[in-house]
């Protein structure tokens, strides 16, 4: 009953994902790992053309897929067409 009450109250947002479920997305200059909690906040990837946005996004999606998560790409510019681990929606037209 307590679990159902929490589910209704806050969609279990107060539960933390186990750190072993985090996806490694990089490291700091001092070699500290930078993890992404797949059940946490969203991520905004922004930058100028050619700065590596697609590369980091692909890496994140592959890490999620490798960990058993489902990946959906809304991809109107067809940047991720070759990404086999994702379901795709969108095209240039």
Biopython code that builds the backbone (N, CA, C, O; Angstrom):
import numpy as np
from Bio.PDB.StructureBuilder import StructureBuilder

atoms = [
    (1, "UNK", "N", (0.810, -1.188, 0.000)),
    (1, "UNK", "CA", (0.000, 0.000, 0.000)),
    (1, "UNK", "C", (0.859, 1.260, 0.000)),
    (1, "UNK", "O", (0.539, 2.240, -0.673)),
    (2, "UNK", "N", (1.947, 1.227, 0.755)),
    (2, "UNK", "CA", (2.835, 2.387, 0.803)),
    (2, "UNK", "C", (3.428, 2.687, -0.580)),
    (2, "UNK", "O", (3.535, 3.845, -0.984)),
    (3, "UNK", "N", (3.803, 1.642, -1.283)),
    (3, "UNK", "CA", (4.372, 1.832, -2.619)),
    (3, "UNK", "C", (3.335, 2.436, -3.572)),
    (3, "UNK", "O", (3.661, 3.334, -4.348)),
    (4, "UNK", "N", (2.123, 1.963, -3.521)),
    (4, "UNK", "CA", (1.064, 2.504, -4.372)),
    (4, "UNK", "C", (0.803, 3.959, -4.019)),
    (4, "UNK", "O", (0.625, 4.786, -4.914)),
    (5, "UNK", "N", (0.777, 4.288, -2.731)),
    (5, "UNK", "CA", (0.584, 5.682, -2.312)),
    (5, "UNK", "C", (1.694, 6.581, -2.866)),
    (5, "UNK", "O", (1.422, 7.688, -3.330)),
    (6, "UNK", "N", (2.934, 6.108, -2.817)),
    (6, "UNK", "CA", (4.050, 6.892, -3.349)),
    (6, "UNK", "C", (3.971, 7.025, -4.864)),
    (6, "UNK", "O", (4.305, 8.070, -5.424)),
    (7, "UNK", "N", (3.530, 5.964, -5.519)),
    (7, "UNK", "CA", (3.363, 6.005, -6.973)),
    (7, "UNK", "C", (2.333, 7.059, -7.362)),
    (7, "UNK", "O", (2.546, 7.817, -8.308)),
    (8, "UNK", "N", (1.240, 7.111, -6.650)),
    (8, "UNK", "CA", (0.193, 8.096, -6.919)),
    (8, "UNK", "C", (0.668, 9.507, -6.562)),
    (8, "UNK", "O", (0.397, 10.460, -7.292)),
    (9, "UNK", "N", (1.363, 9.633, -5.459)),
    (9, "UNK", "CA", (1.775, 10.955, -4.980)),
    (9, "UNK", "C", (2.831, 11.617, -5.852)),
    (9, "UNK", "O", (2.737, 12.810, -6.142)),
    (10, "UNK", "N", (3.842, 10.851, -6.275)),
    (10, "UNK", "CA", (4.957, 11.500, -6.986)),
    (10, "UNK", "C", (5.595, 10.632, -8.069)),
    (10, "UNK", "O", (6.730, 10.882, -8.477)),
    (11, "UNK", "N", (4.873, 9.616, -8.533)),
    (11, "UNK", "CA", (5.362, 8.741, -9.596)),
    (11, "UNK", "C", (6.712, 8.124, -9.246)),
    (11, "UNK", "O", (7.528, 7.855, -10.127)),
    (12, "UNK", "N", (6.937, 7.905, -7.965)),
    (12, "UNK", "CA", (8.162, 7.305, -7.422)),
    (12, "UNK", "C", (9.413, 8.122, -7.720)),
    (12, "UNK", "O", (10.523, 7.590, -7.731)),
    (13, "UNK", "N", (9.228, 9.427, -7.964)),
    (13, "UNK", "CA", (10.372, 10.272, -8.291)),
    (13, "UNK", "C", (11.347, 10.422, -7.132)),
    (13, "UNK", "O", (12.482, 10.853, -7.336)),
    (14, "UNK", "N", (10.928, 10.076, -5.926)),
    (14, "UNK", "CA", (11.819, 10.170, -4.780)),
    (14, "UNK", "C", (12.764, 8.971, -4.675)),
    (14, "UNK", "O", (13.689, 8.982, -3.863)),
    (15, "UNK", "N", (12.540, 7.952, -5.478)),
    (15, "UNK", "CA", (13.439, 6.799, -5.456)),
    (15, "UNK", "C", (14.649, 7.093, -6.334)),
    (15, "UNK", "O", (14.505, 7.614, -7.440)),
    (16, "UNK", "N", (15.794, 6.773, -5.863)),
    (16, "UNK", "CA", (17.019, 6.984, -6.617)),
    (16, "UNK", "C", (17.345, 5.723, -7.420)),
    (16, "UNK", "O", (17.147, 4.605, -6.944)),
    (17, "UNK", "N", (17.840, 5.914, -8.623)),
    (17, "UNK", "CA", (18.309, 4.788, -9.417)),
    (17, "UNK", "C", (19.630, 4.314, -8.824)),
    (17, "UNK", "O", (20.455, 5.127, -8.408)),
    (18, "UNK", "N", (19.827, 3.021, -8.785)),
    (18, "UNK", "CA", (21.089, 2.493, -8.286)),
    (18, "UNK", "C", (22.230, 2.973, -9.177)),
    (18, "UNK", "O", (22.093, 3.017, -10.399)),
    (19, "UNK", "N", (23.331, 3.326, -8.576)),
    (19, "UNK", "CA", (24.443, 3.873, -9.349)),
    (19, "UNK", "C", (24.962, 2.885, -10.383)),
    (19, "UNK", "O", (25.549, 3.300, -11.383)),
    (20, "UNK", "N", (24.760, 1.597, -10.169)),
    (20, "UNK", "CA", (25.217, 0.622, -11.164)),
    (20, "UNK", "C", (24.404, 0.708, -12.455)),
    (20, "UNK", "O", (24.809, 0.157, -13.479)),
    (21, "UNK", "N", (23.263, 1.395, -12.415)),
    (21, "UNK", "CA", (22.452, 1.584, -13.612)),
    (21, "UNK", "C", (22.814, 2.859, -14.367)),
    (21, "UNK", "O", (22.275, 3.110, -15.445)),
    (22, "UNK", "N", (23.707, 3.656, -13.824)),
    (22, "UNK", "CA", (24.115, 4.896, -14.476)),
    (22, "UNK", "C", (24.939, 4.590, -15.723)),
    (22, "UNK", "O", (25.619, 3.567, -15.799)),
    (23, "UNK", "N", (24.868, 5.485, -16.687)),
    (23, "UNK", "CA", (25.614, 5.358, -17.932)),
    (23, "UNK", "C", (26.789, 6.335, -17.876)),
    (23, "UNK", "O", (26.596, 7.522, -17.611)),
    (24, "UNK", "N", (27.989, 5.848, -18.119)),
    (24, "UNK", "CA", (29.161, 6.718, -18.128)),
    (24, "UNK", "C", (29.159, 7.529, -19.413)),
    (24, "UNK", "O", (29.134, 6.961, -20.505)),
    (25, "UNK", "N", (29.185, 8.874, -19.293)),
    (25, "UNK", "CA", (29.162, 9.711, -20.489)),
    (25, "UNK", "C", (30.447, 10.515, -20.674)),
    (25, "UNK", "O", (30.574, 11.268, -21.640)),
    (26, "UNK", "N", (31.389, 10.362, -19.766)),
    (26, "UNK", "CA", (32.643, 11.085, -19.927)),
    (26, "UNK", "C", (33.432, 11.115, -18.641)),
    (26, "UNK", "O", (33.150, 10.387, -17.689)),
    (27, "UNK", "N", (34.443, 11.989, -18.640)),
    (27, "UNK", "CA", (35.292, 12.161, -17.467)),
    (27, "UNK", "C", (35.731, 13.613, -17.400)),
    (27, "UNK", "O", (35.839, 14.291, -18.422)),
    (28, "UNK", "N", (35.980, 14.076, -16.195)),
    (28, "UNK", "CA", (36.475, 15.435, -15.994)),
    (28, "UNK", "C", (37.969, 15.478, -16.267)),
    (28, "UNK", "O", (38.593, 14.443, -16.501)),
    (29, "UNK", "N", (38.539, 16.668, -16.237)),
    (29, "UNK", "CA", (39.986, 16.817, -16.459)),
    (29, "UNK", "C", (40.814, 16.037, -15.446)),
    (29, "UNK", "O", (41.915, 15.580, -15.754)),
    (30, "UNK", "N", (40.272, 15.883, -14.222)),
    (30, "UNK", "CA", (41.012, 15.128, -13.212)),
    (30, "UNK", "C", (40.598, 13.652, -13.170)),
    (30, "UNK", "O", (40.794, 12.971, -12.164)),
    (31, "UNK", "N", (40.025, 13.173, -14.273)),
    (31, "UNK", "CA", (39.702, 11.753, -14.481)),
    (31, "UNK", "C", (38.515, 11.242, -13.660)),
    (31, "UNK", "O", (38.311, 10.031, -13.577)),
    (32, "UNK", "N", (37.737, 12.128, -13.057)),
    (32, "UNK", "CA", (36.544, 11.689, -12.339)),
    (32, "UNK", "C", (35.456, 11.343, -13.355)),
    (32, "UNK", "O", (35.220, 12.100, -14.296)),
    (33, "UNK", "N", (34.798, 10.209, -13.167)),
    (33, "UNK", "CA", (33.758, 9.779, -14.092)),
    (33, "UNK", "C", (32.546, 10.701, -14.020)),
    (33, "UNK", "O", (32.205, 11.214, -12.954)),
    (34, "UNK", "N", (31.902, 10.904, -15.167)),
    (34, "UNK", "CA", (30.674, 11.695, -15.248)),
    (34, "UNK", "C", (29.551, 10.741, -15.649)),
    (34, "UNK", "O", (29.437, 10.364, -16.815)),
    (35, "UNK", "N", (28.716, 10.348, -14.671)),
    (35, "UNK", "CA", (27.642, 9.403, -14.977)),
    (35, "UNK", "C", (26.335, 10.117, -15.326)),
    (35, "UNK", "O", (26.128, 11.275, -14.964)),
    (36, "UNK", "N", (25.469, 9.410, -16.028)),
    (36, "UNK", "CA", (24.128, 9.878, -16.339)),
    (36, "UNK", "C", (23.146, 8.896, -15.727)),
    (36, "UNK", "O", (23.219, 7.694, -15.983)),
    (37, "UNK", "N", (22.234, 9.404, -14.925)),
    (37, "UNK", "CA", (21.197, 8.569, -14.328)),
    (37, "UNK", "C", (20.071, 8.439, -15.350)),
    (37, "UNK", "O", (19.402, 9.432, -15.636)),
    (38, "UNK", "N", (19.834, 7.251, -15.911)),
    (38, "UNK", "CA", (18.826, 7.103, -16.953)),
    (38, "UNK", "C", (17.408, 7.409, -16.486)),
    (38, "UNK", "O", (16.529, 7.662, -17.309)),
    (39, "UNK", "N", (17.176, 7.390, -15.191)),
    (39, "UNK", "CA", (15.860, 7.716, -14.673)),
    (39, "UNK", "C", (15.835, 9.104, -14.058)),
    (39, "UNK", "O", (14.873, 9.472, -13.383)),
    (40, "UNK", "N", (16.884, 9.870, -14.287)),
    (40, "UNK", "CA", (16.990, 11.197, -13.701)),
    (40, "UNK", "C", (16.476, 12.275, -14.621)),
    (40, "UNK", "O", (15.566, 12.056, -15.420)),
    (41, "UNK", "N", (17.065, 13.427, -14.497)),
    (41, "UNK", "CA", (16.671, 14.582, -15.288)),
    (41, "UNK", "C", (17.038, 14.385, -16.753)),
    (41, "UNK", "O", (17.884, 13.552, -17.078)),
    (42, "UNK", "N", (16.408, 15.146, -17.629)),
    (42, "UNK", "CA", (16.744, 15.126, -19.044)),
    (42, "UNK", "C", (18.092, 15.778, -19.289)),
    (42, "UNK", "O", (18.664, 16.417, -18.405)),
    (43, "UNK", "N", (18.583, 15.606, -20.495)),
    (43, "UNK", "CA", (19.882, 16.159, -20.868)),
    (43, "UNK", "C", (19.703, 17.009, -22.114)),
    (43, "UNK", "O", (19.057, 16.583, -23.072)),
    (44, "UNK", "N", (20.267, 18.197, -22.107)),
    (44, "UNK", "CA", (20.287, 19.057, -23.274)),
    (44, "UNK", "C", (21.691, 19.014, -23.847)),
    (44, "UNK", "O", (22.664, 19.298, -23.149)),
    (45, "UNK", "N", (21.794, 18.660, -25.119)),
    (45, "UNK", "CA", (23.084, 18.663, -25.802)),
    (45, "UNK", "C", (23.033, 19.811, -26.797)),
    (45, "UNK", "O", (22.228, 19.792, -27.728)),
    (46, "UNK", "N", (23.886, 20.807, -26.606)),
    (46, "UNK", "CA", (23.872, 21.993, -27.462)),
    (46, "UNK", "C", (25.294, 22.361, -27.849)),
    (46, "UNK", "O", (26.241, 22.083, -27.114)),
    (47, "UNK", "N", (25.432, 22.983, -29.000)),
    (47, "UNK", "CA", (26.744, 23.426, -29.445)),
    (47, "UNK", "C", (26.699, 23.847, -30.894)),
    (47, "UNK", "O", (25.682, 23.699, -31.571)),
    (48, "UNK", "N", (27.800, 24.366, -31.354)),
    (48, "UNK", "CA", (27.881, 24.811, -32.735)),
    (48, "UNK", "C", (28.009, 23.611, -33.668)),
    (48, "UNK", "O", (28.300, 22.498, -33.232)),
    (49, "UNK", "N", (27.792, 23.851, -34.933)),
    (49, "UNK", "CA", (27.924, 22.808, -35.947)),
    (49, "UNK", "C", (29.329, 22.215, -35.901)),
    (49, "UNK", "O", (30.322, 22.942, -35.889)),
    (50, "UNK", "N", (29.398, 20.888, -35.876)),
    (50, "UNK", "CA", (30.693, 20.216, -35.866)),
    (50, "UNK", "C", (31.345, 20.084, -34.509)),
    (50, "UNK", "O", (32.497, 19.659, -34.418)),
    (51, "UNK", "N", (30.621, 20.444, -33.432)),
    (51, "UNK", "CA", (31.231, 20.417, -32.101)),
    (51, "UNK", "C", (31.141, 19.057, -31.409)),
    (51, "UNK", "O", (31.697, 18.885, -30.324)),
    (52, "UNK", "N", (30.449, 18.084, -32.019)),
    (52, "UNK", "CA", (30.389, 16.745, -31.435)),
    (52, "UNK", "C", (29.069, 16.390, -30.780)),
    (52, "UNK", "O", (28.992, 15.413, -30.035)),
    (53, "UNK", "N", (28.021, 17.175, -31.046)),
    (53, "UNK", "CA", (26.711, 16.897, -30.434)),
    (53, "UNK", "C", (26.195, 15.509, -30.818)),
    (53, "UNK", "O", (25.737, 14.755, -29.960)),
    (54, "UNK", "N", (26.268, 15.179, -32.090)),
    (54, "UNK", "CA", (25.780, 13.870, -32.542)),
    (54, "UNK", "C", (26.622, 12.744, -31.966)),
    (54, "UNK", "O", (26.099, 11.677, -31.646)),
    (55, "UNK", "N", (27.915, 12.974, -31.832)),
    (55, "UNK", "CA", (28.796, 11.936, -31.293)),
    (55, "UNK", "C", (28.459, 11.620, -29.838)),
    (55, "UNK", "O", (28.346, 10.449, -29.475)),
    (56, "UNK", "N", (28.296, 12.643, -29.001)),
    (56, "UNK", "CA", (27.968, 12.383, -27.596)),
    (56, "UNK", "C", (26.565, 11.808, -27.455)),
    (56, "UNK", "O", (26.328, 10.952, -26.602)),
    (57, "UNK", "N", (25.633, 12.271, -28.282)),
    (57, "UNK", "CA", (24.273, 11.752, -28.233)),
    (57, "UNK", "C", (24.251, 10.278, -28.641)),
    (57, "UNK", "O", (23.567, 9.470, -28.012)),
    (58, "UNK", "N", (24.987, 9.933, -29.674)),
    (58, "UNK", "CA", (25.086, 8.530, -30.088)),
    (58, "UNK", "C", (25.688, 7.683, -28.982)),
    (58, "UNK", "O", (25.211, 6.582, -28.710)),
    (59, "UNK", "N", (26.725, 8.187, -28.348)),
    (59, "UNK", "CA", (27.374, 7.463, -27.262)),
    (59, "UNK", "C", (26.409, 7.220, -26.099)),
    (59, "UNK", "O", (26.384, 6.130, -25.527)),
    (60, "UNK", "N", (25.623, 8.229, -25.756)),
    (60, "UNK", "CA", (24.639, 8.086, -24.677)),
    (60, "UNK", "C", (23.596, 7.040, -25.054)),
    (60, "UNK", "O", (23.263, 6.173, -24.245)),
    (61, "UNK", "N", (23.080, 7.119, -26.279)),
    (61, "UNK", "CA", (22.045, 6.165, -26.705)),
    (61, "UNK", "C", (22.592, 4.743, -26.762)),
    (61, "UNK", "O", (21.890, 3.806, -26.383)),
    (62, "UNK", "N", (23.816, 4.560, -27.221)),
    (62, "UNK", "CA", (24.418, 3.231, -27.241)),
    (62, "UNK", "C", (24.636, 2.701, -25.828)),
    (62, "UNK", "O", (24.438, 1.513, -25.572)),
    (63, "UNK", "N", (25.042, 3.575, -24.915)),
    (63, "UNK", "CA", (25.203, 3.163, -23.519)),
    (63, "UNK", "C", (23.890, 2.737, -22.895)),
    (63, "UNK", "O", (23.835, 1.760, -22.147)),
    (64, "UNK", "N", (22.831, 3.472, -23.203)),
    (64, "UNK", "CA", (21.508, 3.106, -22.700)),
    (64, "UNK", "C", (21.065, 1.756, -23.269)),
    (64, "UNK", "O", (20.558, 0.903, -22.540)),
    (65, "UNK", "N", (21.260, 1.572, -24.571)),
    (65, "UNK", "CA", (20.867, 0.312, -25.206)),
    (65, "UNK", "C", (21.678, -0.855, -24.641)),
    (65, "UNK", "O", (21.129, -1.926, -24.382)),
    (66, "UNK", "N", (22.980, -0.650, -24.450)),
    (66, "UNK", "CA", (23.835, -1.703, -23.881)),
    (66, "UNK", "C", (23.391, -2.082, -22.478)),
    (66, "UNK", "O", (23.570, -3.224, -22.056)),
    (67, "UNK", "N", (22.813, -1.131, -21.754)),
    (67, "UNK", "CA", (22.342, -1.388, -20.392)),
    (67, "UNK", "C", (20.927, -1.959, -20.378)),
    (67, "UNK", "O", (20.373, -2.217, -19.310)),
    (68, "UNK", "N", (20.342, -2.156, -21.554)),
    (68, "UNK", "CA", (19.023, -2.775, -21.627)),
    (68, "UNK", "C", (17.856, -1.811, -21.700)),
    (68, "UNK", "O", (16.700, -2.227, -21.621)),
    (69, "UNK", "N", (18.146, -0.529, -21.849)),
    (69, "UNK", "CA", (17.075, 0.459, -21.963)),
    (69, "UNK", "C", (16.625, 0.575, -23.411)),
    (69, "UNK", "O", (17.398, 0.322, -24.335)),
    (70, "UNK", "N", (15.368, 0.961, -23.602)),
    (70, "UNK", "CA", (14.846, 1.216, -24.938)),
    (70, "UNK", "C", (15.185, 2.646, -25.339)),
    (70, "UNK", "O", (15.209, 3.547, -24.501)),
    (71, "UNK", "N", (15.447, 2.845, -26.632)),
    (71, "UNK", "CA", (15.828, 4.158, -27.144)),
    (71, "UNK", "C", (14.927, 4.516, -28.312)),
    (71, "UNK", "O", (14.762, 3.728, -29.244)),
    (72, "UNK", "N", (14.346, 5.704, -28.260)),
    (72, "UNK", "CA", (13.540, 6.232, -29.353)),
    (72, "UNK", "C", (14.180, 7.519, -29.822)),
    (72, "UNK", "O", (14.477, 8.395, -29.009)),
    (73, "UNK", "N", (14.400, 7.651, -31.129)),
    (73, "UNK", "CA", (15.014, 8.837, -31.701)),
    (73, "UNK", "C", (13.981, 9.561, -32.560)),
    (73, "UNK", "O", (13.453, 8.996, -33.517)),
    (74, "UNK", "N", (13.702, 10.801, -32.213)),
    (74, "UNK", "CA", (12.910, 11.680, -33.077)),
    (74, "UNK", "C", (13.942, 12.466, -33.866)),
    (74, "UNK", "O", (14.591, 13.365, -33.330)),
    (75, "UNK", "N", (14.093, 12.127, -35.138)),
    (75, "UNK", "CA", (15.269, 12.505, -35.909)),
    (75, "UNK", "C", (14.899, 13.100, -37.267)),
    (75, "UNK", "O", (15.082, 12.445, -38.293)),
    (76, "UNK", "N", (14.382, 14.332, -37.290)),
    (76, "UNK", "CA", (13.965, 14.911, -38.571)),
    (76, "UNK", "C", (15.127, 15.204, -39.521)),
    (76, "UNK", "O", (14.900, 15.378, -40.718)),
    (77, "UNK", "N", (16.356, 15.262, -39.026)),
    (77, "UNK", "CA", (17.498, 15.535, -39.899)),
    (77, "UNK", "C", (18.261, 14.272, -40.290)),
    (77, "UNK", "O", (19.289, 14.348, -40.963)),
    (78, "UNK", "N", (17.762, 13.119, -39.874)),
    (78, "UNK", "CA", (18.330, 11.808, -40.202)),
    (78, "UNK", "C", (19.804, 11.695, -39.793)),
    (78, "UNK", "O", (20.620, 11.137, -40.527)),
    (79, "UNK", "N", (20.130, 12.229, -38.619)),
    (79, "UNK", "CA", (21.495, 12.134, -38.102)),
    (79, "UNK", "C", (21.798, 10.751, -37.526)),
    (79, "UNK", "O", (22.961, 10.355, -37.448)),
    (80, "UNK", "N", (20.765, 10.018, -37.126)),
    (80, "UNK", "CA", (20.967, 8.754, -36.408)),
    (80, "UNK", "C", (20.382, 7.571, -37.163)),
    (80, "UNK", "O", (20.038, 6.561, -36.550)),
    (81, "UNK", "N", (20.265, 7.676, -38.464)),
    (81, "UNK", "CA", (19.651, 6.634, -39.283)),
    (81, "UNK", "C", (20.379, 5.301, -39.153)),
    (81, "UNK", "O", (19.744, 4.249, -39.231)),
    (82, "UNK", "N", (21.678, 5.321, -38.960)),
    (82, "UNK", "CA", (22.459, 4.087, -38.884)),
    (82, "UNK", "C", (22.537, 3.519, -37.472)),
    (82, "UNK", "O", (23.180, 2.490, -37.257)),
    (83, "UNK", "N", (21.902, 4.164, -36.518)),
    (83, "UNK", "CA", (21.939, 3.697, -35.128)),
    (83, "UNK", "C", (20.959, 2.533, -34.986)),
    (83, "UNK", "O", (19.747, 2.740, -34.917)),
    (84, "UNK", "N", (21.485, 1.321, -34.942)),
    (84, "UNK", "CA", (20.654, 0.124, -34.918)),
    (84, "UNK", "C", (19.924, -0.109, -33.603)),
    (84, "UNK", "O", (18.929, -0.834, -33.568)),
    (85, "UNK", "N", (20.404, 0.492, -32.526)),
    (85, "UNK", "CA", (19.828, 0.216, -31.209)),
    (85, "UNK", "C", (18.569, 1.039, -30.928)),
    (85, "UNK", "O", (17.986, 0.919, -29.851)),
    (86, "UNK", "N", (18.143, 1.874, -31.883)),
    (86, "UNK", "CA", (17.032, 2.783, -31.619)),
    (86, "UNK", "C", (15.890, 2.578, -32.610)),
    (86, "UNK", "O", (16.095, 2.149, -33.745)),
    (87, "UNK", "N", (14.707, 2.888, -32.158)),
    (87, "UNK", "CA", (13.567, 3.032, -33.060)),
    (87, "UNK", "C", (13.586, 4.466, -33.556)),
    (87, "UNK", "O", (13.886, 5.388, -32.796)),
    (88, "UNK", "N", (13.270, 4.654, -34.817)),
    (88, "UNK", "CA", (13.380, 5.989, -35.432)),
    (88, "UNK", "C", (12.020, 6.531, -35.842)),
    (88, "UNK", "O", (11.160, 5.795, -36.325)),
    (89, "UNK", "N", (11.843, 7.818, -35.643)),
    (89, "UNK", "CA", (10.684, 8.550, -36.123)),
    (89, "UNK", "C", (11.203, 9.819, -36.775)),
    (89, "UNK", "O", (12.011, 10.535, -36.183)),
    (90, "UNK", "N", (10.749, 10.106, -37.988)),
    (90, "UNK", "CA", (11.101, 11.358, -38.627)),
    (90, "UNK", "C", (12.002, 11.187, -39.831)),
    (90, "UNK", "O", (12.748, 10.215, -39.950)),
    (91, "UNK", "N", (11.910, 12.157, -40.714)),
    (91, "UNK", "CA", (12.788, 12.227, -41.887)),
    (91, "UNK", "C", (12.749, 13.669, -42.383)),
    (91, "UNK", "O", (11.948, 14.460, -41.884)),
    (92, "UNK", "N", (13.575, 14.026, -43.332)),
    (92, "UNK", "CA", (13.619, 15.429, -43.785)),
    (92, "UNK", "C", (12.317, 15.949, -44.378)),
    (92, "UNK", "O", (12.093, 17.159, -44.416)),
    (93, "UNK", "N", (11.455, 15.047, -44.840)),
    (93, "UNK", "CA", (10.200, 15.514, -45.449)),
    (93, "UNK", "C", (9.051, 15.337, -44.490)),
    (93, "UNK", "O", (7.914, 15.672, -44.820)),
]
sb = StructureBuilder()
sb.init_structure("model")
sb.init_model(0)
sb.init_chain("A")
sb.init_seg("    ")
for serial, (resi, resn, name, xyz) in enumerate(atoms, 1):
    if name == "N":
        sb.init_residue(resn, " ", resi, " ")
    sb.init_atom(name, np.array(xyz, "f"), 0.0, 1.0, " ", f" {name:<3s}", serial, name[0])
structure = sb.get_structure()
